[in-house]
Amino acid sequence: MLRYTGLVVISALLIVVHVVVCLFLIIVVLLQSGKAADLAGAFGGMGSQTAFGPRGSATLLSKATTISAIIFMLTSIALSIVATRGAGVSSAPVLERHGGAKTTTSAPATPQPAQQKK
């Protein structure tokens, strides 16, 4: 029977939440219309908008975008913290910790003295 540590369960849940938030964020961003979505925006005109665009009341899509972006950043930070804690700190090289190829070092070969021509 497999025993899962708390770190494995937390990282699996964080990954699932992160992927769901990523997909939701992609959908919400693609559903929003641009600020200059009229014909004047196609030719670079701003119409009657100010330099940075009018700041009206936030729509449901913009609020959902903000909340999902915050959750995305928090899950990204949490996943990086969990990954570094799961890696552990060891003084052994990475290849030796994971059972990789072990190299042996030998003394350098001593050169043979050159034979003089007679």
N, C-alpha and C positions, 0 to 999 in steps of 0.2 A: 504494500500500500504506500502511495506517495504521500509525503508530508511536505506541506508548503509552509515556508516561513512567512512571517508577516510582511517582509520586504517584497517578496514575490507577489503576494496578493495585492499589496498596495500599488506596485508598479503595473500589474495587469489592469487594475481598475483605473489607474491614471491614464494608461494607454487607450482604453476603451472610451473614457470621457474625452480625451484629447482628439481622437479620431472623429467622434460624433460632433464635437464643437467645430473642428475643421470643416467638415462637410456642411454644417449649418451656416458657418461664416461665409463659405463660398456661395451658397444659395442666396443668403441675405444680401450680399454685396452685388451679386448679379441681378437681383430683382430691383435694385434701386435705379432710378433714372438719374442721369447726370443733371447738374445745375443748369447747363446751357443746352438743353435737349431740343430746343426749337430750331427753326431754320437759320436764325442769325448765329447760333452757336456753331453751325457747320462751317460758316465762313469767318469765324474768329470774332464775331461781334458779341458784345455782352448785353445788348438790348438796353433795358432800363435798369439793369442791375448795377450795384455799386462795385467798387474795385474787388472786394472779396466776396461778393455775393450777399444777398439779403439773408439775415439770420432770423428766420421765422421759428415757429414752434417746432420742436423735434417730432418727427413722425414716429410711428411704431417701428418702421424698418430701421431708422437711424438709431433708435434706442436699442433695438435688438442687435444691431451691428456693434454698438459700443459695449454692451454687456458681454456678447460672445467674444469680442476682441480681448476684453479684460480676462475672461475665463481662459482663453487660449494662452495668454501670456503667463497666467498663474500656473496652468498645467505644464507649460514648457519649463518654467523654473522648477516646479516640483519634480518633474521627470529628470531634470539634470541633477538635482540634489539626490534623488533616489539612486540614480546611476552611479554617482561618485561614491556614495556610501556602500553600494553593493560591490563595487570593485575591490575595496579593501586596500590596505596599505601593506606592502611586503617589501623586504629588502632584496628578495630574489628577483632575478631578471624575469621578464614576461614569459620567455620561452620555457624556462625551467618551471615556472608556476603552473603552466598549462601542459606540461609533459611534451614539449616540443623537442626538436633535435638538440642533443647536448654535444657541444663541441669540446674537443680535447686539444690542449695546447702542448706542443712539444718544443724542445729546445731547437734553436735555429741550427741548421747544418753548418759545420765548419768547412771552409773551403780547403781544398787540397793545394799544397804548395806547387807552384808552377815548375815544370822540369826545364832545366836549361839546355839549350841546344849546343852540341859540341862540334 
